[in-house]
């Protein structure tokens, strides 16, 4: 099972699956973007076995590039794990305080964000494609966690996973304007006068949103792997029929 593990200690399990030509559909993990759902379930079962957990512990969302987030409870265990129809609807971020629940997010160029707070037991995942970034999903979720859930931003650790790089994320003026209007993304935008295209660093913009919420920069890690350029990456921009990575995080019970 080709997987990049970010953490695997006595408290936290976190990582991202990688593209693998030796697995069905190249290790695609997404039921919403596949040729054969049975192959996806085979891949997910292999992942569960690799992580030494059960598919019934997975929780998946029906991602819609929204600014919506959902607090996962024990009653949500298994949602979206075996059928896309049971996934948590219209949601692009999940968080929980429950142990032994594997929160999942699917990406292929979009920015996956994993976060945790060992003090409170908080874990969470965010799917931030450019629409989610300009809707400030990450900022809104962390503001909610800090202001409503009373989380201490100093204790929150954030991992921003592999995504399309600024070099390969080429957009027209309509998308540029939406990033420009954020008011804090200018330094992450380049203009190519030859192609008349803009190049935007979505990962750095998401990182800035974390920092605006109050999370210390030292608590934020970025994986610079470009999903478009790296052979281990699924890239929707490169191939509209591509599969999806699954980024995951779970707090283990003591």
N, C-alpha and C positions, 0 to 999 in steps of 0.2 A: 504494500500500500504506500504509494508515493505521497508523502506528507511532510510538510515543514513544521516541526514542532517549535512553538515559541516558549512554552512553559510546560513542564511535566514534573511537578514536585508533590509534596504531600498535601498541598492545598489547592493548587490550580492546574488545570489541564487546558491548554490552548494551542491552536495551530491553524494551518490552512492546507487543504488538499491541493495537489499539483496535477497538471496534465500528464498523462502516462499512456503512450501508445500500446502498452502491453495489457491494458485493462479495457473492459467494454466501454465503447464510446469515449475512449481516451481518458477514462476516470471522471467522466462527467457526473456531477452530483445533483443535477437539477431536474425534477420531474416536469417543470414548466417549459423546459427547453431541451427536449430529447427526442430520439427516434423510437426508442423502446423502453417504456417505463420499467420493465423487468430488469433490464441492464442497470438502471439507476439504483434500483433496490438492492441488486447484487453488490454494487459498489458501496452503497451505504452500509450494508451488512458487514462488508470487509472492513470498512472504517470503524464501525462499532466494535468489531472483534479486535482490531488493532489497538483501539483506545480502552479495551476491556470494560465496555459498558454495553447497554442494550439500546436497540433502536427506539424502544418505548421511552427512553430518556431524552430523545431529540425533541426540540421544538423549532419549527420553521414558520416563517411568515410568507404571505403572498405579497411580494414586494411590488410597489406601484410608483416608485420615485416620489413618494409623499413626504410630508414632514411629520408623519404620525409615528408614535411610539407606544409600546404596550408593556405593562408590568406583568410578567409571567408568574403564575401561581402553580401550585401542585396540580390543580385541575387542568392545566394546559399541557401536561406531560404527554408526549407522543403526537401532538398536533402537527400535521404536515409531514410526519416521518414516513408514512407509508402511502399516503394519498395527498395530492396537491389540494384537493377540495377541502381537506380538514385543516389546512394551514391557517394561521391567524390572519384575518382579512385586512387588506389595505394598510399594511404596516411595514415600515422600513427600519425599525429599531426595536430591540427587545432588551429588557433588563429584569433581573430577579435577585432576591436574597436567599432563595431556596438552594440547598446543595443538591448535587447529583442530577441536575438538569442541564443538558447540553444545548446551549443557545446557538443557533445557526444563522448564517447569512450567506447569500449566493452572489458571486460577482464574476465579471469578465470585462475588465477595464475600470469598472467603478471602484470606489475606495471602500474597502472593508475596515471597520474600526472595532477592535476588541478592547474592553476595559474591565478593570476590577479594583476592588478596595478590600484588602484582607482584613481591615479593622471591622468593617460593617458586614462583610460577607457579600457585598454587591458584585455582580458580574453583568456584562452586557455586550451587545453587538449592534453595529450600525452599518447600513448599506447607504453609502453616499455617492451616487452618481452625480453628474454635474447638476441635474435638476434638484436633487436633495441638498446639494451644497448651497445653491443660490436660494433655496427655501430655508436655509440655516437649520437643518435638522439636528446636526451635532450640537450646535450652540443651544438650541431650544431644549434638547434632552438634558444636557449638562446643567443648564439653568434650572430645569425642573428638579433634577436630582439634588442640587445644592440648596435650592430655595424651598422646595416642597418636601423632599425626602430627608432634608437636613444632612446630606452627605458633606464631608469635609473635603474640598477639592485638593487639599494638600496630600490626601491619602489615596487619591485616584490615580492609577497607572493606566496609560493608554498605549496601545500598539496599533499603528496605522499600517495596514498590510499592502501587499503588492497591488499595483494599479497601473493604468496607462500613464506614461511619463509625459512631462510637459512637451518634450520634443515631438512626440507622436499625437498628442491631444491638440489637433488643429481644428479651429472653429471659425465661424463667420461672425459678423458684427453683432448679430442678435444675441448670441451667447456671450460674447465679450461684454456687451452692455449690462447684462445681468450680473456678471462678476464685478464689473466696474461699479455698479450701483451698490454693492455691498459696502464700499468705502474703506475696505482694509485688504483688498486683494491685488492692488495695483502692482506691487513688487513681484507678484507671481504671474504676471502677464507680459508676454513678448509679442511684438508685431513683426511679421515678415513682409517687407515692402514689395518683394518680388512676387510672392504668391497672393498678397493682400489677405493673408490669413493671420489669425491670432493663435498663440500657443499659451495654454494655461496650465499651471501646476495645481491640480485639484488636491493632491495630498497636502501640499503646504497650506492651501486655503483652509482645509479641514483642521490642520494643526493650529492655525491661527484662531479658528473658532473655539477650539479647546482652551487656548490660552485666554481668550476674551472672557470665557466662562469662569476663569480663575485657576485652571489647572497649571501647575508650574511646568515650564518648558523642559526641565530635567526629567519630568515624569512621562514625557511623550517620546516614543520611539517610532521612526519611519523606516519601513523596508523599502529601499529604492528600486527593487526589481520591477522592470517594466513588463506588463503582461503582453504588450504588443510585440516586443523585441525578444523576450526570453522564450526559449522552446518549451519551458515548463508552464507557460502561461496560456490561459484561454483569453482571446481578444475578440470582442464583438465587433470592434472597428475593423479588424483584419478579416473576420469571417462571421457573417450574420448567423450562420448555422452552428456556431461553436457551442461547446458545453460551458459549464460553470464550475468555478472553485467553490468549495464550502469552507468558510472560516468558522471556527467554533471555540467556545469557551465554557468551562464547567468548574464549579467549586466542588471539591470533594468533601464528603462528610468526615468529621473527625472520628 
